[in-house]
């Protein structure tokens, strides 16, 4: 503990003798000197003035604490007869003393961290910094660290991040779940207030930080909806869409802005049916390219078809133009599906799933639940998520074609729908393993399928526990619908 007060100019000898010391200036240097009225002896002082400021005071503080402990023991008075007799049996010298030995001084190596630190560290280590294949990156969690490289950070973004972090921390820690709910609601409410203030600023409302804050709040809505088993809320993702339209192409100059735009498009296409999206999102020349981003453009086209079909089916009209509208929607659905059918040919061969037969699947996984006689193995969870998005989009289109198609060609769409559902079920063992109940994130006591002669990596135990249920929620919901 460094000394922070005004240092004395006297040496240790003068301080013990209580001699008054004054300072005189000799050759532009300050040198302590004994007051001539007190004594004629010179004070050597300190060699360097910096030593007065940086001298160690830990031993002084420790001695002061020990003296205070002894003083407190004396004020309490002598020990009781029972305690004195017990102490005398342990040591012969303690029988003649009424004072107990002061407890040792506890010195902590570091200060305890706040609950905010633990929640945010858990979310970053568990969800943000997970190893991902760059060819499958299309979300906003991958680019989240780039928004916290400068200080001070945006208030709306920081509060939205804190709300999401506490939400996931409370979901994984049942012992503090009730306490975390209050913190989650507090951070969420404060994030909404900071976001409203930022949206009133013409410059700040078009910044990437505000768009990222809205994406985090949309992610928060999805998480709460999944935890409470209710329909997805779309308020914040619609707000992100409105911000994209307001920003326009002038805000797409940085690579970070383009990746953020791709992340919004991915979130928007996951909540089908949706409203029409800006044409800017469908321009592949301006956006970074990988198989996942290419799939996003196809999924947005499918989202538009499903949105128009849902609007037409809700009207349930039987006028003269109904057949023409049916034919138009059916043509568009088949056209988009034909584009989706070409997507696997654009994916590198090392990103394709590999099927393993029932005979090499661990028995614990079979007992947990295996649909069919095989399951699929993917390179990692993010690539599995991308393939499941492809299967889910085609499944929704086949369901639409089966609903509005004529009876003679309806059976083909139903068979295709069943095939896509089987492909989704085949990915469940890879994401959930032998789990049948919730477990800790870093629990390695479960079994996951793997190729013959290989072992499951530690990264997969981590990423599957973190993202497995979240990735499967949307595809399985689409099947049940």
PEZIHU-V963610 format. One record per helix or strand of 3 or more residues. SS is the DSSP state (A for helix, B for strand). FROM is the first residue (numbers start at 1). TO is the last residue. If there is no record, write none. Layout:
((SS/FROM/TO) (SS/FROM/TO))
This chain:
((A/12/16) (B/21/26) (B/29/34) (A/50/54) (A/58/76) (A/81/90) (A/93/96) (A/115/128) (A/134/136) (A/144/148) (A/155/172) (A/174/199) (A/204/206) (A/208/227) (A/235/247) (A/249/251) (A/255/270) (A/279/282) (A/291/315) (A/322/341) (A/343/346) (A/349/351) (B/354/357) (A/358/360) (A/363/368) (B/374/377) (A/381/404) (A/407/426) (A/428/432) (A/458/480))
